[in-house]
Amino acid sequence: MDLSPRTTERLSKYRRLLNKFKKSDRVYIFSHHLARSLDLTPVQVRRDLMLIGLSGNHRKGYHIEELIKLTGRTIDSEQGHNVAIIGMGNLGRAVTRFIIKNQVKMNIVAGFDIDPTKINEEVDGVPCYHISTIRSYIKDLSVDIGVLTTSSEAAQNITNLLVDSGVRGLLNFTSVHLDVPQNVYLKDYDIITSLEEIGFFIKNPKKKE
């Protein structure tokens, strides 16, 4: 299925929100409820859901359980993806705990660091190895997604290692631009830029588009 990155991102947000509604024993939900919670328009929500083959009931809305399952079949891998966290410091550990807590179909199979107190130990339940062993463990564990929480100086070299070892997707928490081949999907998560963007619109509220 050919979906844009923005659409895929929204589908992930819909599912997380739907799981919360499900816990409150709701069975159906209307598009305007999803839209209001995510600062979208109902038209956008309905358009996204039509792309994955689902139309709502005019009187009842969308069946929550059915929508959760269909969204999962669309954006998840059936067996889940194997993920490695590179950099098991405070940020890496926080990311690890967040992923595990949310019970997504992402299997964190390894962490990598240079801190001798973490090597060959479990960090938040994840086995941690020395960064110098990335190439062998990435292949042995069939890791296809790498999460970079390393120093900016080391990020590109580690990225090259990951890509050469077969990683096909990267989530970059460092502040540097990474060069990757076209067949590798890169997603940047720049905390500083996000904060500065928020600061700008607080300072200039009328300039928000």
JOJO-V375696 format. One record per backbone hydrogen bond with DSSP energy under -0.5 kcal/mol. CO is the residue of the C=O (numbers start at 1). NH is the residue of the N-H. E is the energy in kcal/mol with one decimal. If there is no record, write none. Layout:
# JOJO-V375696
CO;NH;E + CO;NH;E
This chain:
# JOJO-V375696
1;3;-1.0 + 4;8;-2.4 + 5;9;-2.3 + 6;10;-2.2 + 7;11;-2.4 + 8;12;-2.0 + 9;13;-1.8 + 10;14;-2.7 + 11;15;-2.2 + 12;16;-1.9 + 13;17;-2.2 + 14;18;-3.0 + 15;19;-2.3 + 16;20;-1.1 + 17;21;-2.0 + 18;22;-2.6 + 19;23;-1.4 + 20;24;-0.6 + 21;24;-0.9 + 21;26;-1.5 + 22;25;-1.8 + 27;64;-2.7 + 29;62;-3.8 + 30;33;-0.9 + 30;34;-1.4 + 31;35;-2.7 + 32;36;-2.2 + 33;37;-1.7 + 34;38;-1.3 + 35;39;-0.5 + 35;40;-2.8 + 36;39;-0.7 + 41;45;-2.0 + 42;46;-2.7 + 43;47;-2.3 + 44;48;-2.4 + 45;49;-2.4 + 46;50;-2.0 + 47;51;-1.5 + 48;52;-0.8 + 49;54;-2.2 + 50;53;-1.4 + 57;61;-3.0 + 61;57;-3.0 + 62;29;-2.0 + 62;64;-0.6 + 63;67;-2.4 + 64;68;-2.5 + 65;69;-2.1 + 66;70;-2.3 + 67;71;-2.4 + 68;72;-2.2 + 69;73;-2.4 + 70;74;-1.4 + 71;75;-2.4 + 72;76;-2.3 + 77;80;-0.8 + 81;107;-3.4 + 82;144;-1.9 + 82;145;-1.7 + 83;109;-2.0 + 83;110;-1.1 + 84;86;-0.6 + 84;147;-2.8 + 85;87;-0.8 + 85;112;-2.3 + 86;149;-2.7 + 89;93;-2.6 + 90;94;-2.1 + 91;95;-2.6 + 92;96;-2.2 + 93;97;-2.5 + 94;98;-2.2 + 95;99;-2.4 + 96;100;-2.3 + 97;101;-2.6 + 98;102;-1.7 + 99;104;-0.9 + 100;103;-1.2 + 104;106;-2.0 + 105;81;-1.9 + 106;108;-0.8 + 107;83;-3.1 + 107;109;-1.1 + 110;85;-2.2 + 111;129;-2.8 + 112;87;-3.0 + 113;131;-1.6 + 114;116;-0.5 + 115;118;-2.1 + 115;119;-1.1 + 118;121;-1.8 + 121;123;-0.5 + 121;128;-2.7 + 122;124;-0.6 + 123;126;-1.4 + 126;123;-3.1 + 127;111;-2.3 + 128;120;-2.7 + 128;121;-0.5 + 129;113;-2.1 + 130;133;-2.4 + 131;134;-1.8 + 133;137;-2.2 + 134;138;-2.9 + 135;139;-1.3 + 136;140;-2.5 + 137;141;-2.6 + 138;143;-2.2 + 139;142;-1.0 + 144;168;-1.6 + 144;169;-1.3 + 145;84;-2.2 + 146;148;-0.6 + 146;171;-2.5 + 147;86;-3.2 + 147;149;-0.7 + 148;173;-2.3 + 151;154;-0.5 + 151;155;-0.9 + 152;155;-0.5 + 152;156;-0.5 + 154;158;-2.2 + 155;159;-2.4 + 156;160;-2.4 + 157;161;-1.8 + 158;162;-2.6 + 159;163;-2.7 + 160;164;-2.5 + 161;165;-1.3 + 162;167;-2.4 + 163;166;-1.4 + 168;185;-2.5 + 169;146;-2.6 + 170;172;-0.6 + 170;187;-2.6 + 171;148;-2.6 + 171;173;-0.7 + 172;189;-3.2 + 178;180;-0.6 + 181;184;-1.6 + 184;186;-0.6 + 185;170;-2.8 + 187;172;-3.0 + 189;191;-0.9 + 190;194;-2.0 + 191;195;-2.4 + 192;196;-2.7 + 193;197;-2.3 + 194;198;-2.2 + 195;199;-2.7 + 196;200;-2.2 + 197;201;-1.9 + 198;202;-1.7 + 199;203;-2.0 + 200;204;-2.3 + 202;205;-0.5 + 204;207;-1.9 + 205;208;-0.9
